[in-house]
Amino acid sequence: MALENKKCVPCEGGLDPLAKDDAINLLEKVPGWTISEDGVKIRRHFSFDDFVSALDFVNKLGALAESEGHHPDISFGWGYADIIYFTHAIGGLHENDFIMAAKTNELLRSV
């Protein structure tokens, strides 16, 4: 099943984060995203034509994150949004992060 069609599962900790090699394999399924050097986070920079477009994207992403129960770190301003995913409860990456990255990519197509 494609990542964007999956649903995030609750993660309260007690799990091991993905090994870097496993994370890199999932990264191939989410174009535009990069993995941190330590393999703990994924991130993507999005560019927009103006502040309102960036804000609209961030607001829609916030609603999506809330519905999935998996929230990114977001930094945005005039013409950009930087999104970072990692699973705080396990201190690293989980499949949920890649599901949300795929859903974020899909969301961009609707903005």
C-alpha positions, 0 to 999 in steps of 0.5 A: 500500500502506498504510504499516503494511503496508510493511517498513522498508528499511535506511538507512545514509546517503547519502540525502537526507532527505524535503523538508518538503512530502513529509513533511507529505504522509506525515504525513496518513497517520499520525493523531495525529503532528506534525512538528517545525518544522524538518521533521526529526522526527515525534512523538506523545504517548500517554496511558495509565491507569497506569505498567504500561500505558505500560510494556507499550506501550513494551516492545511498541514496542521489540520492533517497532522491533527487528524492523523495524530502525528505532528511536524515541526513547522517553520514558515514565513514569506514564501516558504515552509520548512517541515521536519518529522520525527517521532518524539516518543522514540527519539527517532524515525518511525513509519508514521513520519514517512506516512506523513511526509507522503501525505504532506507531498499530496497536500502540496498538490491541492494547495 
